[in-house]
């Protein structure tokens, strides 16, 4: 079955950077678009960024496009999210997600994604 496993979260200071990883298995990773979402305490899950199967096409939330970079390594079945200049409002659980079918460049709606990881916590301390 499809498994998505996030890692790389933890405690960081304001202004630092973090790189989150999501290792995928159980699917032909190189054929799937991937997305990152986050959920802060008391808030709904929100879109951060997505990337197509090739890595050439990306899409960011307005709140993320200046400080986040999504990338992928198809040889490693891994998608990454790098967040620069961390702020307290970046504190959240970060999830990666994959759509049901390959070849679909999924966008910013969580309903477009079928498979989800368990999440990795990022806590930004000032």
N, C-alpha and C positions, 0 to 999 in steps of 0.2 A: 504494500500500500504506500501511498505517498506520505513521505515524512519531511517536514521542514524543521530544522533545528537552528535557532538563533543563538548567537554568543557575542561576547564583546562588551556587554553592558557592565555597569558598576557605578562607583562613586567618582565623580569628577568635579573639578573646580570651575567656576565661571571663567570663560575665556579659553579653556582647554578644548581639545578635539577628541573625538572618539570614532572608532571604526567598528561598526556592527557587521557581523557576518551571518549568513543564513545558508546552511548546507542542506541541499535537497537530495532526496533519494526516492526511488519508486516511480520516477517519471523521466522522460527523455528531456532532460533539463534544457538542452540547447535549443529545443523547439518551443519553449514556454516563455511568455512574458512573466515578469515578476513584479511584485509591488511591496512597498513598506508602508505600514500604518503605525500610529501610536495612540495610546490611551492614557491620559493623565487622570489622577484620582478625581472622581466625581464628574468626569467628562465623557462624552461619547468618543468612540474610536474615530480617528481622523486620518485622512490620507496624507502621506508625506511625499512619496515619489514612486514612479514606476519606470520600467525599462523593458524594451521589446526583446525578442529572442536573440537578436544579433548584438545588442548593446549599443547600437547606433542611434536609436530613438529613445528619448527619455521625456518624462513629464513630471513636473514638480508642483506641489501646492505653492500658492503665493508666499506662504509663510516660510517655505523651505528653500526656495530657489536661490537665495543669496548665500545660504550657509550650509547647504547639503549637496552631496554628490552621490548619486547612485551609480553602481557599476557592477559588472559581472565577469566571472571567469568560467566559461563553459567547460574548460578542461577540468576544472575542480568542482563543477556542479555547485557553485557558490555565487550568491549575490551579496553585494556589500552596500552599506549606507555609511558614508562618512559625514559627520556633523562637526562643523568648525565653530569656534567662538561660542561655545556652549553657554546658554543662559538658563536661569532657574526655570523658565517656562518650558524648557526642553525636557524637564523631568517627566517621565512617562514609562510605560511598558511599550516596547517597540516590537512589532510583529511583522514577519514577512508572510507573503501570501502568493498563491499561484491560481490562475484561472482553471476552469474545468477542462478546457480544450487547448491544445497547442496552437501556435500561430496567431492567437488573438492578442492584440496589444491592448491590454486592459488599462483602464483609466483610473479614475479617482473614487469610484463607488465601491464600497466593500462588497456589495451584492454581486459584483462582477467576478469575485474571487471565490473559489471553491475550497481550496486547501490553505490551512493556516498553521503556523508554528505556535509554540507555547509562549513565546515572548521572552524578551530580555529586558531587565529593568535598567534604566539609566536615571541616575539621581545626580542633579547638579547642585552643588553647595556653594553658597556665596561666603 
